[in-house]
Amino acid sequence: MAFENPARDEIKKLLEQNPVVAVVGLSDNPERTSHSVSAAMKERGYRIIPVNPAAPAILGETSYASLLDVPEPIGIVNVFRRSEFTPDIAREAVQSGAKVLWLQLGVYSEEAADIAQAGGLTVIMDRCIKVEDSILRPAIGG
């Protein structure tokens, strides 16, 4: 059976209940999509944890080499890596105790979804977390 993303009301709940977002593939280059999306999410109140072994810090936050190095609980693992890298990331997400594996727009892997779901994670694929958050959780006081 083909993968299907959760319903929008469930995605809204996941965003509300998981304010800590580890971003795999977060670039320290402000011109990259991963950087602008993560900066916007941080401005909206999410705790962003960069996962990038090539940068010591991004967006004022300590960066970690892998999900398994992150010393605090992770709600959402947001992935800005090519689809072929996602099964290994899904394995790390399961090991880290994360609640959600979120593959960004253009990133899709049935194998990663199967791994994450078998490990108890909710999976969202081929959707932009910033777009979903702005649609489902309109700015407060804005």
N, C-alpha and C positions, 0 to 999 in steps of 0.2 A: 504494500500500500504506500502511495506517495506521501511524503511529508506535508503536513499542513500546520501553519502557524496558529498559535492560540487565538481565540476571539479577542477583539479589541478591549472588551471589559476586563478580561483576564490580564492582558498586557498592561493596562492601566494599574491594576492591583499590584502586579509585579514591580512596576516602576515606583509606586508609592511605598511598598514594603521593603525595597532593597536600595537604600541610598548610597551604598558603597559599591563603586564600579571599578573593577580592575580592567585596564585597557591594554590588551595585548597588541603590540605593534604601534603604540603611541609614539609619534615622531616628535622630536624637539624642534622641527622646522615649522614655524607658524603658517607657512603656505600649504602644508599638507592637510588633507581633509581630517585625518585622525586628530590633529592638533586643534583645528577650529571646532570640530564637534565636541571634543573633550573640554575645551575651554568654555564653550556654551553650556555644557552640562554642569560644569563646576559653578558657573555663574547662577545656574538654576538651583543650586543647593546640594548637588551630589558631591560625595567624597570621591575624587578621582585618584586612582593608584596606577601610575605608569608601570607597564611591564615592557621593558626595552633594555637588553643587555648592553647596548652601545651608548647609553646616556645615563649619567649619574643622577640627574634630576630633570623633570619636565613639569611645566606649569607650577613651579614652586614646591613640587612634591618629590620625595625620594623615589627613584626608579629602581625596579627589581629585575633581575635577570630572567626569572620565571615565576609563574603563579605559585609554585611551591616555596618560593623565598618570601612571599608576602606574609608579614607577621601578624596580620589581623584578619578577622572574618570577612569574606567577600560575598556580596550579594549577587552581583551581575558580572560575568566575564564578557566584556565587549571586545570583539575580535576584528582588527584591521589587518589581517594577513590573508594571503591568497588561500583559496579553498583547499589546495593540496596539503597545506600545513595544519588544517583544522582538526583532523583526527587526534594528533598528538596533543594539541591544545585542549581538546575535549577530555582526554585522559587526565591531564593536569587539573582541569577544572573540577573533575570528579574527585580527584585526590585532595584538592584544596578545600573541599567542602562547600563550594559555591552553590548557589541556588538556581542560577539561570546562565545558560550559554547563549549569547546573543551574537550572531554573525552579521556583520554590517551589510549594507546594500551592495549587491554584487558578489557576496560570499555565500556559497551554498555547498553543503556536503551531507549527503544521506548517512555516510559512515560516521561522521562527527556527531550527527543527531542521534544515531543509534547508540553510540558510546555514551553520550551525555544522558540520554533518556534512561538507559540501563542503569546508570549511576544515580538516578533520582533527580536529575536536573530538568527544568523546563527549557525548551529550545525555541529560539526565534531565529529565523534565517532570512537573509536578503531583505532586511529592513534597516533603516537608519534610526538609531536610538534617539537622536536629537529631534527628528521629524515626528516620531511617535510620541515623544514626551511633550512636544509643543502642541500637538493635536489633542492628546488625551489629558494633559495637565496644563491648561492655560495659565499664563503668568498670573501670579497672585498680586493683587493691587495694581496690575498693569492695565 
